[in-house]
Amino acid sequence: MGAVWAWLGPAWRRAVRVARLMIGVPDYDTYVEHMRRHHPDREVMSYARFFDERLQARYRGGGGRCC
C-alpha cells in the first residue's frame, strides 16, 4: 500500500497543477521555485501579493476580450 501512496502523491500534485493551469489559477509553488532558482537576489512575493498581481494581470483589460 505504501508504494501506491508514493506514486499517488506526486500524481495528485501534478493533476492539481494541471487543473489550476486549465482554469487560470496561478501556481505559487512554481513561482517560488522559479524565483529561487533563477533570481536568488530578488525577494519572493508573499502568496497574497502574488495572487493579487496574477489577478490584476489577467483581468486588467485591454486584452481584446469581450465581457
PQR file with spaces between the fields and no chain letter, atoms N, CA, C, O and H, PARSE charges and radii, in Angstrom:
ATOM       1  N    MET     1       0.821   -1.198    0.000 -0.4000 1.5000
ATOM       2  CA   MET     1       0.000    0.000    0.000 -0.0000 2.0000
ATOM       3  C    MET     1       0.859    1.254    0.000  0.5500 1.7000
ATOM       4  O    MET     1       0.464    2.276   -0.563 -0.5500 1.4000
ATOM       5  N    GLY     2       2.043    1.189    0.632 -0.4000 1.5000
ATOM       6  CA   GLY     2       2.924    2.352    0.678 -0.0000 2.0000
ATOM       7  C    GLY     2       3.410    2.753   -0.702  0.5500 1.7000
ATOM       8  O    GLY     2       3.580    3.940   -0.980 -0.5500 1.4000
ATOM       9  H    GLY     2       2.363    0.359    1.089  0.4000 1.0000
ATOM      10  N    ALA     3       3.637    1.772   -1.574 -0.4000 1.5000
ATOM      11  CA   ALA     3       4.088    2.066   -2.933 -0.0000 2.0000
ATOM      12  C    ALA     3       3.010    2.810   -3.716  0.5500 1.7000
ATOM      13  O    ALA     3       3.311    3.686   -4.526 -0.5500 1.4000
ATOM      14  H    ALA     3       3.499    0.807   -1.349  0.4000 1.0000
ATOM      15  N    VAL     4       1.764    2.455   -3.468 -0.4000 1.5000
ATOM      16  CA   VAL     4       0.655    3.139   -4.146 -0.0000 2.0000
ATOM      17  C    VAL     4       0.616    4.603   -3.733  0.5500 1.7000
ATOM      18  O    VAL     4       0.474    5.484   -4.581 -0.5500 1.4000
ATOM      19  H    VAL     4       1.520    1.744   -2.810  0.4000 1.0000
ATOM      20  N    TRP     5       0.739    4.866   -2.440 -0.4000 1.5000
ATOM      21  CA   TRP     5       0.715    6.252   -1.966 -0.0000 2.0000
ATOM      22  C    TRP     5       1.947    7.023   -2.416  0.5500 1.7000
ATOM      23  O    TRP     5       1.870    8.227   -2.659 -0.5500 1.4000
ATOM      24  H    TRP     5       0.854    4.150   -1.752  0.4000 1.0000
ATOM      25  N    ALA     6       3.086    6.340   -2.530 -0.4000 1.5000
ATOM      26  CA   ALA     6       4.298    7.004   -3.005 -0.0000 2.0000
ATOM      27  C    ALA     6       4.119    7.467   -4.454  0.5500 1.7000
ATOM      28  O    ALA     6       4.678    8.490   -4.852 -0.5500 1.4000
ATOM      29  H    ALA     6       3.149    5.361   -2.332  0.4000 1.0000
ATOM      30  N    TRP     7       3.354    6.731   -5.228 -0.4000 1.5000
ATOM      31  CA   TRP     7       3.090    7.116   -6.615 -0.0000 2.0000
ATOM      32  C    TRP     7       1.927    8.098   -6.695  0.5500 1.7000
ATOM      33  O    TRP     7       1.962    9.041   -7.485 -0.5500 1.4000
ATOM      34  H    TRP     7       2.901    5.900   -4.905  0.4000 1.0000
ATOM      35  N    LEU     8       0.901    7.879   -5.880 -0.4000 1.5000
ATOM      36  CA   LEU     8      -0.313    8.681   -5.955 -0.0000 2.0000
ATOM      37  C    LEU     8      -0.089   10.133   -5.526  0.5500 1.7000
ATOM      38  O    LEU     8      -0.693   11.039   -6.099 -0.5500 1.4000
ATOM      39  H    LEU     8       0.873    7.113   -5.238  0.4000 1.0000
ATOM      40  N    GLY     9       0.759   10.366   -4.539 -0.4000 1.5000
ATOM      41  CA   GLY     9       1.002   11.727   -4.059 -0.0000 2.0000
ATOM      42  C    GLY     9       1.523   12.639   -5.154  0.5500 1.7000
ATOM      43  O    GLY     9       0.911   13.674   -5.415 -0.5500 1.4000
ATOM      44  H    GLY     9       1.250    9.629   -4.074  0.4000 1.0000
ATOM      45  N    PRO    10       2.637   12.295   -5.811 -0.5600 1.5000
ATOM      46  CA   PRO    10       3.133   13.140   -6.902  0.2800 2.0000
ATOM      47  C    PRO    10       2.149   13.240   -8.072  0.5500 1.7000
ATOM      48  O    PRO    10       2.028   14.297   -8.693 -0.5500 1.4000
ATOM      49  N    ALA    11       1.454   12.154   -8.370 -0.4000 1.5000
ATOM      50  CA   ALA    11       0.477   12.181   -9.466 -0.0000 2.0000
ATOM      51  C    ALA    11      -0.663   13.147   -9.128  0.5500 1.7000
ATOM      52  O    ALA    11      -1.134   13.890   -9.989 -0.5500 1.4000
ATOM      53  H    ALA    11       1.552   11.296   -7.867  0.4000 1.0000
ATOM      54  N    TRP    12      -1.092   13.126   -7.882 -0.4000 1.5000
ATOM      55  CA   TRP    12      -2.163   14.034   -7.454 -0.0000 2.0000
ATOM      56  C    TRP    12      -1.704   15.484   -7.560  0.5500 1.7000
ATOM      57  O    TRP    12      -2.458   16.337   -8.029 -0.5500 1.4000
ATOM      58  H    TRP    12      -0.709   12.523   -7.183  0.4000 1.0000
ATOM      59  N    ARG    13      -0.473   15.772   -7.130 -0.4000 1.5000
ATOM      60  CA   ARG    13       0.044   17.147   -7.215 -0.0000 2.0000
ATOM      61  C    ARG    13       0.128   17.612   -8.669  0.5500 1.7000
ATOM      62  O    ARG    13      -0.185   18.763   -8.971 -0.5500 1.4000
ATOM      63  H    ARG    13       0.139   15.079   -6.749  0.4000 1.0000
ATOM      64  N    ARG    14       0.546   16.730   -9.560 -0.4000 1.5000
ATOM      65  CA   ARG    14       0.585   17.083  -10.985 -0.0000 2.0000
ATOM      66  C    ARG    14      -0.818   17.355  -11.518  0.5500 1.7000
ATOM      67  O    ARG    14      -1.025   18.305  -12.273 -0.5500 1.4000
ATOM      68  H    ARG    14       0.801   15.795   -9.314  0.4000 1.0000
ATOM      69  N    ALA    15      -1.775   16.526  -11.128 -0.4000 1.5000
ATOM      70  CA   ALA    15      -3.156   16.705  -11.590 -0.0000 2.0000
ATOM      71  C    ALA    15      -3.727   18.034  -11.091  0.5500 1.7000
ATOM      72  O    ALA    15      -4.425   18.727  -11.831 -0.5500 1.4000
ATOM      73  H    ALA    15      -1.607   15.755  -10.514  0.4000 1.0000
ATOM      74  N    VAL    16      -3.435   18.385   -9.857 -0.4000 1.5000
ATOM      75  CA   VAL    16      -3.902   19.660   -9.307 -0.0000 2.0000
ATOM      76  C    VAL    16      -3.268   20.816  -10.060  0.5500 1.7000
ATOM      77  O    VAL    16      -3.944   21.792  -10.386 -0.5500 1.4000
ATOM      78  H    VAL    16      -2.867   17.823   -9.256  0.4000 1.0000
ATOM      79  N    ARG    17      -1.960   20.711  -10.341 -0.4000 1.5000
ATOM      80  CA   ARG    17      -1.267   21.771  -11.080 -0.0000 2.0000
ATOM      81  C    ARG    17      -1.877   21.955  -12.468  0.5500 1.7000
ATOM      82  O    ARG    17      -2.095   23.086  -12.903 -0.5500 1.4000
ATOM      83  H    ARG    17      -1.412   19.918  -10.076  0.4000 1.0000
ATOM      84  N    VAL    18      -2.152   20.853  -13.165 -0.4000 1.5000
ATOM      85  CA   VAL    18      -2.749   20.932  -14.496 -0.0000 2.0000
ATOM      86  C    VAL    18      -4.147   21.545  -14.416  0.5500 1.7000
ATOM      87  O    VAL    18      -4.498   22.391  -15.239 -0.5500 1.4000
ATOM      88  H    VAL    18      -1.975   19.934  -12.811  0.4000 1.0000
ATOM      89  N    ALA    19      -4.935   21.131  -13.445 -0.4000 1.5000
ATOM      90  CA   ALA    19      -6.284   21.679  -13.294 -0.0000 2.0000
ATOM      91  C    ALA    19      -6.230   23.177  -13.036  0.5500 1.7000
ATOM      92  O    ALA    19      -7.023   23.931  -13.600 -0.5500 1.4000
ATOM      93  H    ALA    19      -4.649   20.444  -12.777  0.4000 1.0000
ATOM      94  N    ARG    20      -5.308   23.614  -12.194 -0.4000 1.5000
ATOM      95  CA   ARG    20      -5.184   25.049  -11.919 -0.0000 2.0000
ATOM      96  C    ARG    20      -4.792   25.815  -13.174  0.5500 1.7000
ATOM      97  O    ARG    20      -5.315   26.901  -13.425 -0.5500 1.4000
ATOM      98  H    ARG    20      -4.663   23.001  -11.736  0.4000 1.0000
ATOM      99  N    LEU    21      -3.881   25.265  -13.959 -0.4000 1.5000
ATOM     100  CA   LEU    21      -3.486   25.928  -15.199 -0.0000 2.0000
ATOM     101  C    LEU    21      -4.653   26.014  -16.175  0.5500 1.7000
ATOM     102  O    LEU    21      -4.800   27.009  -16.885 -0.5500 1.4000
ATOM     103  H    LEU    21      -3.456   24.384  -13.754  0.4000 1.0000
ATOM     104  N    MET    22      -5.477   24.979  -16.210 -0.4000 1.5000
ATOM     105  CA   MET    22      -6.609   24.950  -17.135 -0.0000 2.0000
ATOM     106  C    MET    22      -7.634   26.025  -16.809  0.5500 1.7000
ATOM     107  O    MET    22      -8.246   26.589  -17.716 -0.5500 1.4000
ATOM     108  H    MET    22      -5.357   24.171  -15.633  0.4000 1.0000
ATOM     109  N    ILE    23      -7.829   26.315  -15.530 -0.4000 1.5000
ATOM     110  CA   ILE    23      -8.830   27.316  -15.154 -0.0000 2.0000
ATOM     111  C    ILE    23      -8.208   28.671  -14.850  0.5500 1.7000
ATOM     112  O    ILE    23      -8.915   29.616  -14.501 -0.5500 1.4000
ATOM     113  H    ILE    23      -7.332   25.857  -14.793  0.4000 1.0000
ATOM     114  N    GLY    24      -6.897   28.768  -14.980 -0.4000 1.5000
ATOM     115  CA   GLY    24      -6.235   30.056  -14.841 -0.0000 2.0000
ATOM     116  C    GLY    24      -5.842   30.450  -13.438  0.5500 1.7000
ATOM     117  O    GLY    24      -5.604   31.631  -13.184 -0.5500 1.4000
ATOM     118  H    GLY    24      -6.323   28.000  -15.264  0.4000 1.0000
ATOM     119  N    VAL    25      -5.766   29.515  -12.525 -0.4000 1.5000
ATOM     120  CA   VAL    25      -5.333   29.814  -11.165 -0.0000 2.0000
ATOM     121  C    VAL    25      -3.808   29.719  -11.123  0.5500 1.7000
ATOM     122  O    VAL    25      -3.246   28.691  -11.502 -0.5500 1.4000
ATOM     123  H    VAL    25      -5.959   28.556  -12.732  0.4000 1.0000
ATOM     124  N    PRO    26      -3.137   30.768  -10.669 -0.5600 1.5000
ATOM     125  CA   PRO    26      -1.672   30.748  -10.651  0.2800 2.0000
ATOM     126  C    PRO    26      -1.120   29.741   -9.650  0.5500 1.7000
ATOM     127  O    PRO    26      -1.750   29.455   -8.631 -0.5500 1.4000
ATOM     128  N    ASP    27       0.053   29.210   -9.945 -0.4000 1.5000
ATOM     129  CA   ASP    27       0.698   28.215   -9.093 -0.0000 2.0000
ATOM     130  C    ASP    27       1.831   28.874   -8.319  0.5500 1.7000
ATOM     131  O    ASP    27       2.911   29.103   -8.864 -0.5500 1.4000
ATOM     132  H    ASP    27       0.565   29.443  -10.772  0.4000 1.0000
ATOM     133  N    TYR    28       1.589   29.175   -7.063 -0.4000 1.5000
ATOM     134  CA   TYR    28       2.550   29.887   -6.229 -0.0000 2.0000
ATOM     135  C    TYR    28       3.824   29.070   -6.014  0.5500 1.7000
ATOM     136  O    TYR    28       4.921   29.628   -6.038 -0.5500 1.4000
ATOM     137  H    TYR    28       0.712   28.989   -6.620  0.4000 1.0000
ATOM     138  N    ASP    29       3.699   27.782   -5.808 -0.4000 1.5000
ATOM     139  CA   ASP    29       4.886   26.942   -5.577 -0.0000 2.0000
ATOM     140  C    ASP    29       5.833   26.967   -6.774  0.5500 1.7000
ATOM     141  O    ASP    29       7.052   27.001   -6.602 -0.5500 1.4000
ATOM     142  H    ASP    29       2.808   27.329   -5.788  0.4000 1.0000
ATOM     143  N    THR    30       5.276   26.950   -7.984 -0.4000 1.5000
ATOM     144  CA   THR    30       6.105   27.022   -9.180 -0.0000 2.0000
ATOM     145  C    THR    30       6.809   28.370   -9.251  0.5500 1.7000
ATOM     146  O    THR    30       7.982   28.447   -9.619 -0.5500 1.4000
ATOM     147  H    THR    30       4.287   26.923   -8.124  0.4000 1.0000
ATOM     148  N    TYR    31       6.089   29.434   -8.897 -0.4000 1.5000
ATOM     149  CA   TYR    31       6.675   30.774   -8.880 -0.0000 2.0000
ATOM     150  C    TYR    31       7.842   30.845   -7.896  0.5500 1.7000
ATOM     151  O    TYR    31       8.911   31.354   -8.233 -0.5500 1.4000
ATOM     152  H    TYR    31       5.137   29.371   -8.599  0.4000 1.0000
ATOM     153  N    VAL    32       7.638   30.337   -6.683 -0.4000 1.5000
ATOM     154  CA   VAL    32       8.690   30.373   -5.658 -0.0000 2.0000
ATOM     155  C    VAL    32       9.912   29.592   -6.124  0.5500 1.7000
ATOM     156  O    VAL    32      11.041   30.059   -5.975 -0.5500 1.4000
ATOM     157  H    VAL    32       6.769   29.923   -6.409  0.4000 1.0000
ATOM     158  N    GLU    33       9.695   28.417   -6.683 -0.4000 1.5000
ATOM     159  CA   GLU    33      10.806   27.606   -7.174 -0.0000 2.0000
ATOM     160  C    GLU    33      11.566   28.345   -8.279  0.5500 1.7000
ATOM     161  O    GLU    33      12.797   28.346   -8.300 -0.5500 1.4000
ATOM     162  H    GLU    33       8.777   28.037   -6.803  0.4000 1.0000
ATOM     163  N    HIS    34      10.827   28.970   -9.191 -0.4000 1.5000
ATOM     164  CA   HIS    34      11.459   29.723  -10.273 -0.0000 2.0000
ATOM     165  C    HIS    34      12.295   30.881   -9.724  0.5500 1.7000
ATOM     166  O    HIS    34      13.433   31.089  -10.143 -0.5500 1.4000
ATOM     167  H    HIS    34       9.827   28.969   -9.174  0.4000 1.0000
ATOM     168  N    MET    35      11.725   31.622   -8.793 -0.4000 1.5000
ATOM     169  CA   MET    35      12.435   32.777   -8.235 -0.0000 2.0000
ATOM     170  C    MET    35      13.709   32.343   -7.518  0.5500 1.7000
ATOM     171  O    MET    35      14.753   32.975   -7.675 -0.5500 1.4000
ATOM     172  H    MET    35      10.800   31.453   -8.452  0.4000 1.0000
ATOM     173  N    ARG    36      13.634   31.292   -6.747 -0.4000 1.5000
ATOM     174  CA   ARG    36      14.818   30.825   -6.012 -0.0000 2.0000
ATOM     175  C    ARG    36      15.894   30.287   -6.939  0.5500 1.7000
ATOM     176  O    ARG    36      17.086   30.438   -6.669 -0.5500 1.4000
ATOM     177  H    ARG    36      12.785   30.778   -6.619  0.4000 1.0000
ATOM     178  N    ARG    37      15.478   29.664   -8.024 -0.4000 1.5000
ATOM     179  CA   ARG    37      16.430   29.075   -8.955 -0.0000 2.0000
ATOM     180  C    ARG    37      17.046   30.109   -9.902  0.5500 1.7000
ATOM     181  O    ARG    37      18.252   30.089  -10.147 -0.5500 1.4000
ATOM     182  H    ARG    37      14.511   29.541   -8.244  0.4000 1.0000
ATOM     183  N    HIS    38      16.213   31.012  -10.433 -0.4000 1.5000
ATOM     184  CA   HIS    38      16.671   31.918  -11.480 -0.0000 2.0000
ATOM     185  C    HIS    38      16.925   33.356  -11.011  0.5500 1.7000
ATOM     186  O    HIS    38      17.636   34.108  -11.678 -0.5500 1.4000
ATOM     187  H    HIS    38      15.233   31.028  -10.234  0.4000 1.0000
ATOM     188  N    HIS    39      16.358   33.733   -9.884 -0.4000 1.5000
ATOM     189  CA   HIS    39      16.504   35.108   -9.389 -0.0000 2.0000
ATOM     190  C    HIS    39      16.766   35.109   -7.880  0.5500 1.7000
ATOM     191  O    HIS    39      15.992   35.698   -7.125 -0.5500 1.4000
ATOM     192  H    HIS    39      15.781   33.122   -9.342  0.4000 1.0000
ATOM     193  N    PRO    40      17.833   34.465   -7.433 -0.5600 1.5000
ATOM     194  CA   PRO    40      18.068   34.347   -5.985  0.2800 2.0000
ATOM     195  C    PRO    40      18.287   35.691   -5.289  0.5500 1.7000
ATOM     196  O    PRO    40      18.133   35.785   -4.072 -0.5500 1.4000
ATOM     197  N    ASP    41      18.641   36.719   -6.037 -0.4000 1.5000
ATOM     198  CA   ASP    41      18.885   38.034   -5.452 -0.0000 2.0000
ATOM     199  C    ASP    41      17.604   38.837   -5.261  0.5500 1.7000
ATOM     200  O    ASP    41      17.622   39.864   -4.583 -0.5500 1.4000
ATOM     201  H    ASP    41      18.767   36.643   -7.026  0.4000 1.0000
ATOM     202  N    ARG    42      16.487   38.390   -5.846 -0.4000 1.5000
ATOM     203  CA   ARG    42      15.226   39.126   -5.740 -0.0000 2.0000
ATOM     204  C    ARG    42      14.348   38.539   -4.639  0.5500 1.7000
ATOM     205  O    ARG    42      14.416   37.347   -4.336 -0.5500 1.4000
ATOM     206  H    ARG    42      16.472   37.555   -6.397  0.4000 1.0000
ATOM     207  N    GLU    43      13.535   39.389   -4.056 -0.4000 1.5000
ATOM     208  CA   GLU    43      12.631   38.966   -2.980 -0.0000 2.0000
ATOM     209  C    GLU    43      11.433   38.216   -3.564  0.5500 1.7000
ATOM     210  O    GLU    43      10.881   38.611   -4.590 -0.5500 1.4000
ATOM     211  H    GLU    43      13.479   40.357   -4.302  0.4000 1.0000
ATOM     212  N    VAL    44      11.044   37.140   -2.903 -0.4000 1.5000
ATOM     213  CA   VAL    44       9.874   36.362   -3.316 -0.0000 2.0000
ATOM     214  C    VAL    44       8.634   37.025   -2.736  0.5500 1.7000
ATOM     215  O    VAL    44       8.588   37.322   -1.542 -0.5500 1.4000
ATOM     216  H    VAL    44      11.493   36.819   -2.068  0.4000 1.0000
ATOM     217  N    MET    45       7.627   37.259   -3.578 -0.4000 1.5000
ATOM     218  CA   MET    45       6.384   37.882   -3.117 -0.0000 2.0000
ATOM     219  C    MET    45       5.638   36.941   -2.167  0.5500 1.7000
ATOM     220  O    MET    45       5.763   35.720   -2.255 -0.5500 1.4000
ATOM     221  H    MET    45       7.665   37.017   -4.548  0.4000 1.0000
ATOM     222  N    SER    46       4.875   37.527   -1.276 -0.4000 1.5000
ATOM     223  CA   SER    46       4.004   36.723   -0.424 -0.0000 2.0000
ATOM     224  C    SER    46       2.919   36.104   -1.306  0.5500 1.7000
ATOM     225  O    SER    46       2.695   36.548   -2.432 -0.5500 1.4000
ATOM     226  H    SER    46       4.774   38.520   -1.205  0.4000 1.0000
ATOM     227  N    TYR    47       2.252   35.079   -0.787 -0.4000 1.5000
ATOM     228  CA   TYR    47       1.193   34.434   -1.564 -0.0000 2.0000
ATOM     229  C    TYR    47       0.101   35.438   -1.911  0.5500 1.7000
ATOM     230  O    TYR    47      -0.379   35.464   -3.044 -0.5500 1.4000
ATOM     231  H    TYR    47       2.434   34.717    0.128  0.4000 1.0000
ATOM     232  N    ALA    48      -0.297   36.270   -0.938 -0.4000 1.5000
ATOM     233  CA   ALA    48      -1.372   37.240   -1.172 -0.0000 2.0000
ATOM     234  C    ALA    48      -0.989   38.227   -2.272  0.5500 1.7000
ATOM     235  O    ALA    48      -1.802   38.520   -3.149 -0.5500 1.4000
ATOM     236  H    ALA    48       0.093   36.249   -0.018  0.4000 1.0000
ATOM     237  N    ARG    49       0.231   38.736   -2.233 -0.4000 1.5000
ATOM     238  CA   ARG    49       0.670   39.696   -3.256 -0.0000 2.0000
ATOM     239  C    ARG    49       0.767   39.014   -4.620  0.5500 1.7000
ATOM     240  O    ARG    49       0.339   39.579   -5.627 -0.5500 1.4000
ATOM     241  H    ARG    49       0.891   38.497   -1.521  0.4000 1.0000
ATOM     242  N    PHE    50       1.324   37.808   -4.658 -0.4000 1.5000
ATOM     243  CA   PHE    50       1.438   37.052   -5.906 -0.0000 2.0000
ATOM     244  C    PHE    50       0.060   36.830   -6.517  0.5500 1.7000
ATOM     245  O    PHE    50      -0.139   37.070   -7.708 -0.5500 1.4000
ATOM     246  H    PHE    50       1.672   37.350   -3.840  0.4000 1.0000
ATOM     247  N    PHE    51      -0.881   36.378   -5.716 -0.4000 1.5000
ATOM     248  CA   PHE    51      -2.223   36.096   -6.212 -0.0000 2.0000
ATOM     249  C    PHE    51      -2.892   37.363   -6.724  0.5500 1.7000
ATOM     250  O    PHE    51      -3.535   37.349   -7.773 -0.5500 1.4000
ATOM     251  H    PHE    51      -0.720   36.183   -4.749  0.4000 1.0000
ATOM     252  N    ASP    52      -2.741   38.464   -5.981 -0.4000 1.5000
ATOM     253  CA   ASP    52      -3.320   39.736   -6.399 -0.0000 2.0000
ATOM     254  C    ASP    52      -2.718   40.206   -7.727  0.5500 1.7000
ATOM     255  O    ASP    52      -3.448   40.655   -8.611 -0.5500 1.4000
ATOM     256  H    ASP    52      -2.219   38.475   -5.128  0.4000 1.0000
ATOM     257  N    GLU    53      -1.415   40.109   -7.872 -0.4000 1.5000
ATOM     258  CA   GLU    53      -0.775   40.527   -9.118 -0.0000 2.0000
ATOM     259  C    GLU    53      -1.202   39.654  -10.289  0.5500 1.7000
ATOM     260  O    GLU    53      -1.380   40.162  -11.396 -0.5500 1.4000
ATOM     261  H    GLU    53      -0.821   39.745   -7.154  0.4000 1.0000
ATOM     262  N    ARG    54      -1.369   38.362  -10.071 -0.4000 1.5000
ATOM     263  CA   ARG    54      -1.829   37.482  -11.143 -0.0000 2.0000
ATOM     264  C    ARG    54      -3.248   37.837  -11.560  0.5500 1.7000
ATOM     265  O    ARG    54      -3.565   37.843  -12.749 -0.5500 1.4000
ATOM     266  H    ARG    54      -1.225   37.949   -9.172  0.4000 1.0000
ATOM     267  N    LEU    55      -4.110   38.134  -10.579 -0.4000 1.5000
ATOM     268  CA   LEU    55      -5.477   38.530  -10.921 -0.0000 2.0000
ATOM     269  C    LEU    55      -5.482   39.835  -11.699  0.5500 1.7000
ATOM     270  O    LEU    55      -6.215   39.972  -12.678 -0.5500 1.4000
ATOM     271  H    LEU    55      -3.853   38.128   -9.612  0.4000 1.0000
ATOM     272  N    GLN    56      -4.671   40.793  -11.273 -0.4000 1.5000
ATOM     273  CA   GLN    56      -4.587   42.071  -11.986 -0.0000 2.0000
ATOM     274  C    GLN    56      -4.104   41.859  -13.417  0.5500 1.7000
ATOM     275  O    GLN    56      -4.637   42.460  -14.349 -0.5500 1.4000
ATOM     276  H    GLN    56      -4.075   40.682  -10.478  0.4000 1.0000
ATOM     277  N    ALA    57      -3.102   41.011  -13.592 -0.4000 1.5000
ATOM     278  CA   ALA    57      -2.572   40.746  -14.927 -0.0000 2.0000
ATOM     279  C    ALA    57      -3.623   40.087  -15.812  0.5500 1.7000
ATOM     280  O    ALA    57      -3.691   40.356  -17.012 -0.5500 1.4000
ATOM     281  H    ALA    57      -2.669   40.522  -12.834  0.4000 1.0000
ATOM     282  N    ARG    58      -4.434   39.232  -15.221 -0.4000 1.5000
ATOM     283  CA   ARG    58      -5.431   38.516  -16.016 -0.0000 2.0000
ATOM     284  C    ARG    58      -6.617   39.380  -16.365  0.5500 1.7000
ATOM     285  O    ARG    58      -7.131   39.290  -17.480 -0.5500 1.4000
ATOM     286  H    ARG    58      -4.379   39.013  -14.247  0.4000 1.0000
ATOM     287  N    TYR    59      -7.075   40.223  -15.439 -0.4000 1.5000
ATOM     288  CA   TYR    59      -8.309   40.969  -15.640 -0.0000 2.0000
ATOM     289  C    TYR    59      -8.100   42.462  -15.818  0.5500 1.7000
ATOM     290  O    TYR    59      -9.054   43.234  -15.713 -0.5500 1.4000
ATOM     291  H    TYR    59      -6.658   40.296  -14.533  0.4000 1.0000
ATOM     292  N    ARG    60      -6.891   42.877  -16.082 -0.4000 1.5000
ATOM     293  CA   ARG    60      -6.574   44.297  -16.223 -0.0000 2.0000
ATOM     294  C    ARG    60      -7.358   44.949  -17.356  0.5500 1.7000
ATOM     295  O    ARG    60      -7.703   46.129  -17.277 -0.5500 1.4000
ATOM     296  H    ARG    60      -6.117   42.250  -16.168  0.4000 1.0000
ATOM     297  N    GLY    61      -7.632   44.211  -18.374 -0.4000 1.5000
ATOM     298  CA   GLY    61      -8.343   44.781  -19.516 -0.0000 2.0000
ATOM     299  C    GLY    61      -7.374   45.094  -20.639  0.5500 1.7000
ATOM     300  O    GLY    61      -6.160   44.973  -20.478 -0.5500 1.4000
ATOM     301  H    GLY    61      -7.352   43.253  -18.439  0.4000 1.0000
ATOM     302  N    GLY    62      -7.904   45.487  -21.746 -0.4000 1.5000
ATOM     303  CA   GLY    62      -7.082   45.825  -22.892 -0.0000 2.0000
ATOM     304  C    GLY    62      -6.619   44.607  -23.657  0.5500 1.7000
ATOM     305  O    GLY    62      -5.828   44.731  -24.592 -0.5500 1.4000
ATOM     306  H    GLY    62      -8.891   45.585  -21.876  0.4000 1.0000
ATOM     307  N    GLY    63      -7.089   43.444  -23.287 -0.4000 1.5000
ATOM     308  CA   GLY    63      -6.659   42.236  -23.952 -0.0000 2.0000
ATOM     309  C    GLY    63      -7.491   41.855  -25.150  0.5500 1.7000
ATOM     310  O    GLY    63      -7.223   40.845  -25.801 -0.5500 1.4000
ATOM     311  H    GLY    63      -7.732   43.343  -22.528  0.4000 1.0000
ATOM     312  N    GLY    64      -8.516   42.668  -25.453 -0.4000 1.5000
ATOM     313  CA   GLY    64      -9.337   42.371  -26.605 -0.0000 2.0000
ATOM     314  C    GLY    64     -10.416   41.340  -26.340  0.5500 1.7000
ATOM     315  O    GLY    64     -11.051   40.861  -27.279 -0.5500 1.4000
ATOM     316  H    GLY    64      -8.733   43.488  -24.924  0.4000 1.0000
ATOM     317  N    ARG    65     -10.634   40.994  -25.099 -0.4000 1.5000
ATOM     318  CA   ARG    65     -11.667   40.010  -24.788 -0.0000 2.0000
ATOM     319  C    ARG    65     -13.007   40.722  -24.581  0.5500 1.7000
ATOM     320  O    ARG    65     -13.063   41.847  -24.084 -0.5500 1.4000
ATOM     321  H    ARG    65     -10.118   41.383  -24.336  0.4000 1.0000
ATOM     322  N    CYS    66     -14.030   40.068  -24.955 -0.4000 1.5000
ATOM     323  CA   CYS    66     -15.369   40.595  -24.727 -0.0000 2.0000
ATOM     324  C    CYS    66     -15.846   40.179  -23.328  0.5500 1.7000
ATOM     325  O    CYS    66     -15.579   39.064  -22.880 -0.5500 1.4000
ATOM     326  H    CYS    66     -13.985   39.154  -25.358  0.4000 1.0000
ATOM     327  N    CYS    67     -16.527   41.053  -22.673 -0.4000 1.5000
ATOM     328  CA   CYS    67     -17.170   40.782  -21.381 -0.0000 2.0000
ATOM     329  C    CYS    67     -16.157   40.438  -20.320  0.5500 1.7000
ATOM     330  O    CYS    67     -16.526   40.182  -19.174 -0.5500 1.4000
ATOM     331  H    CYS    67     -16.744   41.958  -23.037  0.4000 1.0000
